[in-house]
Amino acid sequence: MNRRRVWLLSLVGATLVSVLLVFQFPRGIAMNNDIANQVNAAFAAAREGNYEPVSQLGEQGAGVVPHLQPYLRDENEMVRLQAVALLTAFDEPAAIPLLTQALGDPLQDIRARAALALYERQDPLQLAERPELGEALRASLDQGNDAAAAILLLSYFPDEANFKALEALRDRAGDAQTELASWAPVVPVQLPVAVSLSRLGDRAARLTLLQTSADGSLAEREFLLSVLREIDSLEVLHALASSLDDTHEIGGGVPSGVQPQRRLCDLAVVSLVKRLNLPVNFTVTDQQRFTSGEIDAVRQAIVSGLPR
């Protein structure tokens, strides 16, 4: 009797699982097809100059990412640009291969956007585990991509070929300028190159960073504070701590036209506290101006916590 009951329960359970699979599997296919259809329709509209449907695809979540690859190879550069712009909204690992592909696009704006998305949205230490990305970054630099994000990311792939690619860019860059993002300060290409070469152990590049930290322009020192993640020299970190004394106003952090504007010392507080994981007893946000007491607390934390 007990054996028959167990057999009946097993049969009922198996039947229920089968029914659930019958209904669940087609629904998954239908949802996937629905996203694919929405992506195709949105990019068809983009070809006609209507980009709003593409901008709305982000509301569908990361499920749209696998469907974007064909549009990164499209002959229409505006279609490719819209695909990359959409990818910048996602921090899922699934976006990395597509952004890697976009680093080789003929259009510099697309290459720069792809590099910035990788720099801002992905963990660089996880990116460093993808040798194909290092190769794509090097090829992108050789192709003419002098976006700061691409230059900085290449430092996470420490091999001789990448070191030589950075040296070659340094030698040919001349007075060319670059920026990390459209809202960031414009600086010489030589500066992010120096950051990457210093990270790879180049002493001359490290001396350049020390000199820039001491007497560089406001834009150059703002840039260095913005990329503190890539600076591993204790000498340079100590030199940049002097920015805690600089009260010159800078852009970013607060809406345009709003007063008072953020100062270099405010950016220094945010960057140094985050980079060095300094223990402070006040809230640190990108938008605020800090009091002299709060700035002094950061100075003291650096003196006691950062070796020389």
Beta strands, then each sheet from edge to edge (+ up, - down):
strand 1: 177-178
strand 2: 187-188
sheet 1: 1+ 2-
end
